[in-house]
Amino acid sequence: DPALPELELDLEAGVVRVNRRIVSLSPKEFALLAHLYAHRGAVCTKSQIGRAVWPDYKEDAYDYQIENLVRRLRTRLVPDGPTDDLIETVRGHGYRLNLA
């Protein structure tokens, strides 16, 4: 099994590094990563993610919004490798951030 990328997240500075390389994220991508990071190792439901990333929405975010955001974040974090190892899809439940 290939090793997971090394992820560093500085919430106060808003800086993300993967394998010591700074990664530029949109505000929504950063909010998603911050939520997953705060709950690393645990499954975050789409409803929880929706409230964390779109707190001003009166209703839940649509599944396609969350799925597209997760896909974009995966691609930004690991552009040249398997993207679902770091952010794992847990079918029927949500997503989990896996760190080494």
PyMOL commands that set and color helices and strands:
alter all, ss='L'
color gray80, all
select helices_A, chain A and resi 27-38+46-53+63-77
alter helices_A, ss='H'
color red, helices_A
select strands_A, chain A and resi 7-10+15-18+21-23+44-45+87-90+94-97
alter strands_A, ss='S'
color yellow, strands_A
deselect
rebuild
show_as cartoon
